[in-house]
Amino acid sequence: PIPPLEIQQEIVKILDAFTELNTELNTELNTELKARKKQYEYYQNMLLDFDDIDSNHKDAKEKLAQKTYPKRLKTLLQTLAPKGVEFRKLGEVCEIIRGKRVTKKEILDKGKYPVVSGGIGFMGYLNEYNREENTITIAQYGTAGFVNWQNQKFWANDVCFSVIPKETLINRYLYYVLTNMQNYLYSISNRSAIPYSISSNNIMQITIPIPPLEIQQEIVKILDQFSILTTDLLAGIPAEIKARKKQYEYYREKLLSFKPLQNKA
């Protein structure tokens, strides 16, 4: 279509303005997305940082008084762990269980239970499982050291470790501790060979804080709530960007749709 120049100019003006607004909004939304991620990481790190109040440190009690924990959490720490928080090796308080191998021929595109292997996503599906829901996994090969939370029954492949805590640990608390140590887990994996790998022995040597169970529960409660809010936001922002893009495409199509002139007989 070739409308008169004045109309072309007006269409360009409208679409340019819309493009500019759309770009600004996308930038703002992506900035908000990054800010929320950083905020979540900050709170997770703050809630799980017990290094200063290790019970082996003589000044743990004084350091605890200086900490900026949420009020209820700080009260619980001062009441239940006044001399500091105990640290122990993961192998002392958990079982690290390797999965069982399945071949590519056995893997299904569709099935009841996902197969967790050395990657971040699922390898495929099977109609049987060897691990219960709410299990922590650590990739042994591939994305070696990657920590994940499996919220459904699944099949753990032979390049996947399951971390099963004993009675002194709440599963979800341990998951948050390990994800907070994600970069450290990557650092203790063997990245000089392909594929990358991490040994169960290296994982078992990791030292983690083990506060009383009531304190673990409080931390899980706070981080679960924050995680839900963050997840909703992370889902909402891309959806908003997508909606704006559709809106722009709609108006562009409307502005550039012209009915052909009919020749009068």
C-alpha positions in Angstrom: 0.0 0.0 0.0 1.2 3.5 -0.8 -0.9 6.1 1.1 -0.1 9.8 0.7 3.2 11.0 2.2 1.5 12.8 5.1 -0.2 9.6 6.2 3.0 7.6 5.9 4.8 10.2 8.1 2.0 10.0 10.7 2.2 6.1 10.8 6.0 6.3 11.1 5.6 8.8 14.0 3.1 6.6 15.8 5.1 3.4 15.4 8.4 5.0 16.3 6.9 6.4 19.5 5.4 2.9 20.3 8.7 1.2 19.6 10.5 3.7 21.9 8.0 3.1 24.7 8.2 -0.7 24.2 12.0 -0.6 24.3 12.0 1.5 27.5 9.5 -0.8 29.2 11.4 -3.9 28.2 14.6 -2.4 29.7 12.8 -1.4 32.9 11.3 -4.9 33.3 14.6 -6.7 32.6 16.3 -4.4 35.1 13.6 -5.2 37.7 14.1 -8.9 36.9 17.8 -8.7 37.7 17.2 -6.6 40.8 14.8 -9.2 42.2 17.2 -12.0 41.5 19.9 -10.2 43.3 17.6 -9.4 46.2 16.7 -13.0 46.6 20.3 -14.1 46.4 21.2 -11.5 49.1 18.5 -12.7 51.5 19.3 -16.3 51.0 23.0 -15.7 51.6 22.2 -13.5 54.7 19.9 -16.1 56.2 22.4 -19.0 55.7 25.6 -17.2 56.7 26.6 -18.7 60.0 30.4 -18.5 59.5 30.7 -15.7 62.1 28.7 -17.6 64.7 30.4 -21.0 64.3 30.1 -22.7 67.7 33.9 -23.3 67.6 34.5 -19.6 67.7 34.9 -18.1 71.1 33.2 -14.8 70.1 30.2 -16.5 68.5 27.8 -15.1 71.1 29.0 -11.5 70.6 29.0 -11.9 66.8 25.4 -13.2 66.9 24.3 -10.0 68.8 25.6 -8.0 65.9 23.9 -10.0 63.1 21.0 -8.5 61.1 18.8 -11.6 60.9 15.0 -11.2 60.9 13.7 -10.7 64.5 12.1 -14.1 65.0 15.1 -15.9 63.6 17.6 -14.0 65.7 15.5 -14.7 68.8 15.5 -18.4 68.0 19.2 -18.4 67.5 19.9 -16.5 70.8 17.5 -19.0 72.6 18.4 -22.3 71.0 22.0 -21.7 69.8 23.3 -19.1 72.2 26.9 -20.3 71.8 26.8 -20.5 68.0 25.8 -22.9 65.3 27.4 -26.3 64.8 29.2 -27.1 61.5 29.6 -30.7 60.3 30.7 -32.5 57.1 28.0 -33.4 54.8 29.0 -37.1 54.8 28.4 -37.2 58.6 24.8 -36.1 58.3 23.7 -37.4 54.9 23.8 -40.3 52.6 25.1 -39.7 49.0 23.5 -42.3 46.8 24.3 -42.8 43.1 21.5 -43.5 40.7 21.1 -46.5 38.4 21.9 -46.5 34.8 19.3 -46.6 32.1 20.1 -46.8 28.3 18.9 -44.4 25.6 16.8 -47.3 24.2 14.9 -47.5 27.5 14.2 -43.8 27.7 10.7 -42.7 26.6 9.5 -39.3 25.2 6.5 -39.6 27.4 6.2 -41.5 30.6 5.1 -41.3 34.3 8.4 -40.3 35.8 11.2 -38.0 34.6 14.8 -39.3 34.4 17.3 -37.1 36.1 20.8 -37.4 34.8 23.8 -35.1 34.5 22.0 -32.2 32.9 19.9 -29.4 34.2 16.7 -30.7 32.5 15.2 -34.1 32.3 16.9 -36.8 30.1 13.5 -38.3 29.2 10.9 -40.4 31.0 10.3 -43.9 32.3 7.2 -45.7 33.7 9.1 -46.6 37.0 11.0 -44.6 39.6 13.8 -45.2 42.1 13.6 -42.0 44.1 10.8 -40.3 46.1 9.6 -36.8 45.6 11.2 -33.9 47.5 14.7 -35.2 47.0 17.9 -33.2 46.5 20.0 -34.2 43.5 23.6 -33.3 42.5 24.8 -33.9 38.9 27.9 -36.1 38.9 28.8 -35.6 35.3 27.9 -33.0 32.6 26.8 -30.0 34.7 28.9 -31.5 37.5 28.0 -30.1 40.9 24.6 -28.7 39.8 22.1 -28.8 42.8 18.4 -29.4 42.1 15.2 -30.1 43.9 13.0 -32.9 42.5 9.4 -32.3 43.6 8.0 -35.5 42.1 9.0 -39.2 42.1 11.8 -39.7 39.5 14.4 -42.1 38.2 17.9 -41.1 39.2 20.3 -42.1 36.5 23.9 -43.3 37.3 25.4 -39.9 36.8 23.2 -38.3 39.4 23.7 -38.3 43.2 20.7 -38.2 45.6 21.4 -36.4 48.9 19.4 -38.0 51.7 19.7 -36.2 55.0 19.5 -37.9 58.4 17.3 -36.8 61.3 19.4 -33.7 62.2 18.5 -32.0 58.9 15.4 -30.8 57.2 15.6 -31.7 53.5 14.5 -28.3 52.2 16.9 -26.5 54.5 19.7 -28.6 53.2 18.7 -27.8 49.6 18.9 -24.0 50.3 22.3 -24.5 52.0 23.6 -26.4 49.0 22.2 -24.0 46.4 23.8 -21.2 48.3 27.1 -23.0 47.9 26.5 -23.7 44.2 29.6 -21.9 42.9 31.7 -23.8 45.5 30.3 -27.1 44.3 31.3 -26.2 40.8 34.8 -25.2 42.0 35.4 -28.6 43.6 34.4 -30.6 40.5 37.0 -31.8 38.0 36.7 -29.3 35.1 40.0 -30.3 33.5 38.4 -33.3 31.8 35.3 -33.6 29.5 32.7 -34.3 30.6 33.1 -32.4 33.9 32.7 -34.6 37.0 32.5 -34.4 40.8 33.2 -37.3 43.2 30.9 -38.3 46.1 33.9 -38.0 48.4 34.3 -34.3 47.5 30.6 -33.7 48.2 30.8 -35.6 51.5 33.7 -33.3 52.7 31.7 -30.1 52.3 31.1 -28.5 55.7 27.6 -27.1 56.4 25.9 -25.3 59.2 23.4 -27.3 61.3 21.3 -25.1 63.5 18.5 -26.7 65.7 15.6 -28.0 63.7 13.2 -25.1 64.8 15.7 -22.6 63.3 16.0 -24.7 60.1 12.2 -24.6 59.8 12.1 -20.9 60.2 14.7 -20.4 57.5 12.8 -22.7 55.2 9.6 -20.8 55.9 11.2 -17.5 55.0 13.0 -18.7 51.9 10.0 -20.7 50.6 7.8 -17.5 50.8 10.4 -15.4 49.2 11.0 -18.1 46.5 7.2 -18.1 45.6 7.2 -14.3 45.3 10.3 -14.3 43.2 9.1 -17.1 41.0 5.8 -15.3 40.4 7.6 -12.2 39.5 10.1 -14.0 37.2 7.1 -15.6 35.4 5.2 -12.3 35.3 7.9 -10.1 33.8 8.5 -12.2 30.6 4.8 -12.5 30.2 4.4 -8.7 30.4 7.2 -8.3 27.8 5.5 -10.9 25.5 2.1 -9.1 25.9 3.7 -5.7 25.0 5.2 -7.3 21.9 1.9 -8.7 20.8 0.3 -5.3 21.4 2.9 -3.6 19.3 2.4 -6.1 16.5 -1.4 -5.7 16.7 -1.2 -1.9 16.3 1.4 -2.1 13.6 -0.8 -4.5 11.6 -3.8 -2.2 12.1 -1.9 0.9 11.0 -0.4 -0.8 7.9 -3.7 -2.4 6.7 -5.3 -0.5 3.9 -8.3 -1.4 1.8 -7.6 -1.1 -1.9 -9.3 1.7 -3.7 -12.3 0.6 -5.7 -12.5 1.9 -9.3 -15.9 3.4 -9.9 -17.6 2.4 -13.1 
